[in-house]
Amino acid sequence: MIIVTGATGLLGSQIVERLLTRVPAGQVGLSVRDPQKARAFADQGVRVRRGDFADPGSLAHAFEGAAQVLIVSTDVMGEESVRQHRAAIDAAVTAGARRVLYTSHMGASASSHFQACRDHAATEQALRPCGVPYTSLRNGFYAASAVRFLSQAMRSDQIVLPADGPVSWTAHEDLADAAAAILADEGRFDGPTPPLTAARALTFDDIAVIAGDVTGRTVTRAVAPDDRFRRQLTEHGVPDEYAGHLIDVFVAARAGEFATVDPTLATLLGHEPTPLSSVVRKHLPGA
């Protein structure tokens, strides 16, 4: 059985939807914090059980009978993130899984400027000696994050954000398709995959042009100093620690951590990845 964790989240749910086009529902199991939220999958014949990384004891039942376990990374950061991922890895191995997969990031590195990428690197470090083959999905930076930055930054048709660098903004839908393909073709990748990215790396100067094309308005780009932008975030109620993480995304982008473009995702999909313009057109409010 293929077990998918986090299957009610934005990425996890799409992975399950695409996996069900490749394998019978009876071969898929879900580990979710709230099984009621996965009722639609249960109605299709998918096994749904409660499993919570923060409650390791719950994972034995959730992972029972696993041949593969896909650990969708948690949305917390720092030591707690890595602790939860380690608990899931240990539970998967104990359950007898012959392969553990993990949704990592193209920028995973112990020296990254971005905390989440350091967490991904630490989780990959925990996977290496786990005792079974593993696959680390080096996902491109989620295009949905670019849309969130864009929708929050556009004031009077102006994008005001810290200085950035090129980023391979990649659609959730494409990454879900890739994960489903890899799960259905067990062993296709051992260890970290190549970066699973869109075909272009774009700056917010580029994104301003895209936003203008999509909205039919003239959209300009202005640079906000890091300290001023962080102060604005906290003044609007964003916790200081989280504001710091957001600033670090731009610091890492300036360092080129998310600029890589690789053809592997296109190969897995059988077509070119979704361009950011399509994601913006679909999800930008008012587009």
SVG drawing of the C-alpha trace seen along z (x, -y; Angstrom):
<svg xmlns="http://www.w3.org/2000/svg" viewBox="-18 -54 44 59">
<polyline fill="none" stroke="black" stroke-width="0.4" points="0.0,0.0 1.1,-3.6 0.7,-5.8 0.4,-9.6 0.6,-11.9 -0.8,-15.4 -3.4,-14.3 -5.9,-17.1 -3.3,-19.9 -2.9,-21.8 -0.1,-19.6 -1.0,-16.3 -4.6,-16.3 -3.6,-16.9 -1.0,-14.1 -3.7,-11.7 -6.1,-12.8 -3.4,-12.2 -2.2,-8.9 -5.8,-7.6 -5.6,-7.9 -2.6,-5.6 -3.3,-2.9 -6.5,-1.4 -8.0,-3.2 -7.5,-0.1 -3.7,-0.4 -3.7,-3.9 -3.8,-4.9 -4.0,-8.3 -2.5,-9.5 -4.3,-12.7 -4.8,-14.7 -8.5,-14.9 -10.0,-12.0 -13.3,-13.8 -11.6,-16.2 -10.6,-13.2 -14.1,-11.8 -14.3,-12.4 -11.3,-10.1 -12.7,-7.5 -15.8,-7.4 -13.7,-6.4 -12.3,-3.4 -9.1,-4.9 -8.1,-3.9 -8.1,-6.9 -6.6,-6.8 -5.6,-9.4 -1.9,-10.1 -0.2,-13.1 3.6,-13.7 3.3,-15.4 1.8,-12.3 4.2,-9.5 2.1,-6.8 -0.7,-7.5 1.5,-6.7 1.9,-3.0 -1.8,-2.5 -1.8,-5.0 1.2,-3.4 0.2,0.2 0.8,2.3 2.9,-0.4 5.0,0.5 5.9,-3.1 5.3,-6.2 5.3,-9.7 6.0,-12.2 4.6,-15.5 6.7,-18.1 5.0,-19.9 4.3,-23.6 6.2,-24.3 9.9,-25.4 13.0,-24.8 13.7,-22.0 10.1,-21.0 9.8,-20.5 12.8,-18.1 11.6,-16.3 8.2,-15.6 9.8,-14.5 12.1,-12.1 9.2,-10.6 7.4,-10.0 10.6,-8.4 11.0,-6.1 7.3,-5.1 7.5,-4.3 10.6,-2.1 9.0,-0.4 5.9,0.3 7.9,2.2 7.9,-0.3 10.4,0.6 10.8,-3.0 10.3,-6.4 9.7,-9.5 9.8,-13.1 8.7,-16.4 11.9,-18.4 12.9,-21.6 15.3,-22.5 17.1,-24.8 17.7,-22.2 21.0,-23.0 22.4,-23.3 23.9,-26.7 20.7,-28.1 19.6,-31.6 16.0,-30.3 15.1,-28.3 12.7,-25.9 15.5,-24.8 17.8,-24.1 15.0,-22.0 14.7,-20.1 18.4,-19.5 18.3,-18.2 15.4,-15.8 17.3,-14.5 20.2,-13.9 17.9,-11.8 16.7,-9.9 20.1,-8.7 20.8,-6.2 17.1,-5.2 17.8,-1.7 15.6,-1.6 15.8,-3.2 14.5,-6.7 13.5,-9.4 13.7,-13.1 11.5,-15.2 13.5,-18.4 10.4,-20.5 10.7,-23.9 9.5,-27.0 5.7,-26.9 4.2,-29.3 1.4,-29.9 3.8,-31.8 4.6,-34.2 0.9,-34.8 0.5,-35.5 3.4,-37.9 2.0,-39.5 -1.6,-39.9 -0.4,-41.4 2.2,-43.7 0.2,-45.3 -0.9,-48.7 -1.9,-51.2 -0.6,-48.8 2.9,-48.7 4.7,-45.7 6.7,-46.8 8.9,-44.0 12.5,-43.5 15.2,-43.0 15.0,-39.5 16.7,-37.2 15.4,-34.7 13.2,-31.9 11.9,-28.8 8.3,-29.3 6.6,-25.9 2.9,-25.0 1.5,-22.7 -0.4,-20.8 2.8,-19.9 4.6,-18.8 1.6,-16.7 1.7,-15.0 5.4,-14.3 5.0,-12.9 2.2,-10.6 4.3,-9.4 7.3,-8.6 5.1,-6.8 3.6,-4.7 7.0,-3.9 8.7,-2.8 12.5,-3.2 12.6,-5.6 14.7,-7.9 17.0,-6.9 18.1,-9.7 17.4,-13.3 15.8,-14.0 17.2,-16.7 15.4,-20.0 11.8,-19.6 11.3,-23.1 9.4,-25.2 11.1,-26.1 12.1,-29.6 13.4,-31.4 11.8,-34.8 12.4,-37.9 9.6,-40.2 10.6,-42.6 9.5,-39.8 6.4,-39.1 5.4,-42.8 5.3,-42.4 3.2,-39.2 0.8,-40.9 0.4,-43.8 -0.3,-41.4 -2.8,-39.5 -4.7,-42.5 -4.4,-44.8 -2.9,-47.5 0.6,-49.0 2.2,-47.3 5.6,-48.6 8.1,-47.2 9.6,-49.0 12.2,-47.8 11.5,-48.0 14.6,-47.8 14.5,-44.6 14.2,-46.3 11.4,-48.5 9.4,-45.6 9.8,-43.6 8.6,-46.5 5.6,-46.9 4.8,-43.2 4.9,-43.3 2.9,-46.5 0.2,-44.6 0.1,-41.8 2.6,-39.3 4.6,-37.6 8.2,-38.9 9.7,-35.4 7.5,-34.7 8.3,-38.1 11.9,-37.2 11.4,-34.0 9.6,-35.9 12.6,-38.3 14.9,-35.3 13.1,-34.1 14.3,-37.2 17.8,-37.0 18.1,-33.4 16.7,-34.4 19.3,-37.2 22.0,-34.5 20.7,-32.5 19.4,-29.6 16.2,-29.2 17.5,-30.0 18.2,-26.6 16.1,-25.4 16.0,-21.6 14.2,-19.5 13.4,-16.6 9.9,-17.9 9.0,-18.3 10.2,-14.8 8.0,-13.4 5.0,-15.3 5.5,-14.6 4.9,-18.3 6.3,-21.7 5.5,-22.7 2.8,-25.3 4.2,-28.8 3.8,-31.3 1.6,-33.5 -1.0,-30.7 -0.9,-30.4 -1.2,-34.2 -4.1,-34.4 -5.9,-31.6 -5.3,-32.7 -4.5,-36.4 -7.5,-38.3 -9.0,-40.6 -7.1,-39.0"/>
</svg>
